[in-house]
Amino acid sequence: MSETEPGVLDPRKIKRRSINLATGEAVKTRLLDGRSLPLVMEPALSALNPVSWAENNLQCIETLLLKYGALLFRGFSINSAEQFAAFVNAISGEPLKYEERSAPRSEIQSGIYTSTDYPADQSIFPHNEHSYAMTVPLRLYFCSLVPALTGGATPIADCRRLMARLNPRLIEKFQRLGWMYVRNFGDGFGLSWQTAFQTTNKKVVEDYCRRADISFEWKSGDRLRTRQIRPAISVHPRTQEPVWFNHATFFHVSTLAPATRDVLLKEFSETDLPNNTYYGDGSPIGPGELEELRRAYIDETVRFPWERGDVLLIDNMLTAHSREAFTGSRRVLVAMAEPVTRDANDAQRFCDVSARELRV
């Protein structure tokens, strides 16, 4: 595999610099010291209207996002869920509903959710949202309304650089086999199937699973087990780059914090764990392979502290995200947007079904 595809920026060669937008001096841009992402965008005019500016600069936002993978809008005075929703809508249209859930969230208003409602003392490993689904959000938005007292950052990692760190033999193995995600619902740990699928009707669940290429089996006591096999590497629908896009590391039991992992392994057999992953043929992912994967995510992770009113826009296929543990109050909202669906004839490719072309 070549280091970069023709016409695609090599993120390792990015230098800190200012960029003058086509709109003149309305917004200044810079990179954080020594970082390849995110690109920070700040108003140069005190009277800048963020929604109007976004609506008039869609092509610029799109170009920079595909180049850097993440844009941090700082100083745009977005301090409420309503302002956040308007900003998301200006760039990406209506935000998406949170379907096929894997984490607890609270809906603030239509399509606007709290970030994952895990306890403050727990960190969340880097991942790409919904990589296990057939339809995924291409864009993720985060809005910091109340920064934590300490910690609480949303670290991000460039998936292009991450994949370049992996042993080619490991990449080839995942390319050939894909990965399998196994979930068990109803055993008292993790989300219930009613929450994950947002229904109490088993037939609705079964119909969803058939449409989404998920195998399922009902166990005794109203419990459910699902399995889904997905590619580990996908082709980005707009840049046509191959990118590392999966939850194989995130959902593997060995990635959990040791105390949590030990409790689960004591309580459940491997087949009944709330979440676990394998190669697509059902064979185990080796401990050394998992350690290599975790190290690649960690080595590529970039951390920056939230400021009140920050909005982070990431390309969900180019950039993974995570969460630090924190103290104090923390309120970060999230929105998912611009759905893309796997091509039925080529599971590695996504068809761009968003209305982006009508908005740019």
Secondary structure, DSSP 8 states (H G I E B T S, - for coil): --SS-TT---GGG-------BTTBSSEEEEE-TT-S--EEEEESSTT--HHHHHHT-HHHHHHHHHHHSEEEE-SS---SHHHHHHHHHHHHSS-----S--S---EEETTEEES----TT--EEEE-TTTTSSEEEEEEEEEEEE--SEE----EEEHHHHHHHS-HHHHHHHHHH-EEEEEEESSSSS--HHHHHT-S-HHHHHHHHHHTT-EEEEEGGGEEEEEEEE-SEEE-TTT--EEE---TTTTSGGGS-HHHHHHHHHHS-GGG-SEEEEETTS----HHHHHHHHHHHHHHEE-----TT-EEEEETTTEEEEE--EES--EEEEEEEEEEEEETTEEEEEEE-SSHHHH-
